[in-house]
């Protein structure tokens, strides 16, 4: 499976649950995660997507460490099953109303 297929699955699932899934492109900042997820409740999570054979580059490791030092939630997801588990964790299907 290609990384683009995993990414498309993430985008589809996040949007279906009312979240935002922005592609992160940051000129001059190599290695930033692929996506910024914002849940309906306002939680922000940075997501890097890889295939099962994929590995983080040195620049990605550095950027992830830097984000985590600022208390950011950074995830690396390697396949569709991890995407599904992640989305269910951060955006359960059930909507809780007051």
C-alpha positions as CSV (number, residue, x, y, z in Angstrom):
1,X,0.0,0.0,0.0
2,X,1.2,3.5,-0.9
3,X,1.6,6.3,1.7
4,X,-0.9,8.4,-0.3
5,X,-3.5,5.7,0.2
6,X,-3.0,5.7,3.9
7,X,-3.2,9.5,3.9
8,X,-6.4,9.5,1.9
9,X,-7.9,7.1,4.4
10,X,-6.9,9.4,7.3
11,X,-8.4,12.4,5.7
12,X,-11.7,10.6,4.9
13,X,-12.1,9.2,8.4
14,X,-11.2,12.5,10.2
15,X,-13.6,14.6,8.0
16,X,-16.4,12.0,8.5
17,X,-16.2,12.6,12.2
18,X,-16.3,16.3,11.9
19,X,-12.6,17.0,12.3
20,X,-10.2,19.0,10.3
21,X,-7.2,17.4,8.5
22,X,-4.8,19.9,7.1
23,X,-1.9,19.1,4.9
24,X,1.2,20.7,6.6
25,X,3.6,22.3,4.2
26,X,6.1,24.5,6.0
27,X,8.7,26.1,3.6
28,X,12.2,26.1,5.2
29,X,11.2,23.5,7.8
30,X,12.1,20.0,6.5
31,X,10.6,17.1,8.3
32,X,7.4,18.5,9.7
33,X,4.6,16.0,10.0
34,X,2.3,15.3,7.0
35,X,-1.0,16.4,8.6
36,X,-2.4,18.6,11.4
37,X,-5.6,17.1,12.8
38,X,-8.0,19.3,14.8
39,X,-10.8,17.4,16.5
40,X,-14.3,18.8,16.9
41,X,-13.4,19.5,20.6
42,X,-10.3,21.5,19.5
43,X,-7.6,19.0,20.3
44,X,-4.6,19.4,17.9
45,X,-2.5,16.4,16.8
46,X,0.4,16.3,14.3
47,X,0.4,13.1,12.2
48,X,3.2,11.6,10.2
49,X,2.2,8.8,7.8
50,X,4.4,6.0,6.6
51,X,4.1,2.6,5.0
52,X,5.1,-0.4,7.0
53,X,8.5,-0.3,5.4
54,X,8.8,3.5,5.9
55,X,11.3,5.1,8.3
56,X,11.6,8.6,9.8
57,X,14.3,10.7,8.3
58,X,16.7,12.5,10.6
59,X,14.9,15.8,9.9
60,X,11.6,14.2,10.8
61,X,13.0,12.9,14.1
62,X,14.3,16.3,14.9
63,X,11.0,18.1,14.1
64,X,9.0,15.5,16.1
65,X,11.3,15.9,19.1
66,X,11.1,19.7,18.8
67,X,7.2,19.6,18.7
68,X,7.1,17.2,21.7
69,X,9.4,19.5,23.7
70,X,6.5,22.1,23.2
71,X,4.0,19.5,24.6
72,X,2.6,18.8,21.1
73,X,0.9,15.5,20.5
74,X,2.8,13.9,17.6
75,X,1.9,10.5,16.1
76,X,3.4,8.3,13.5
77,X,1.0,5.9,11.8
78,X,2.2,3.1,9.6
79,X,-0.9,1.5,8.0
80,X,-4.6,1.7,7.6
81,X,-5.3,-0.2,10.8
82,X,-3.2,2.3,12.8
83,X,-5.1,5.1,11.2
84,X,-8.4,3.5,12.1
85,X,-7.3,3.0,15.7
86,X,-6.0,6.6,16.0
87,X,-9.2,8.1,14.6
88,X,-11.4,6.0,16.9
89,X,-9.2,7.1,19.9
90,X,-9.2,10.8,19.3
91,X,-12.7,11.1,17.7
92,X,-15.0,8.4,18.8
93,X,-18.1,7.9,16.6
94,X,-20.4,8.7,19.5
95,X,-21.2,12.4,19.9
96,X,-21.7,13.4,23.5
97,X,-24.1,16.3,24.0
98,X,-24.8,18.1,27.3
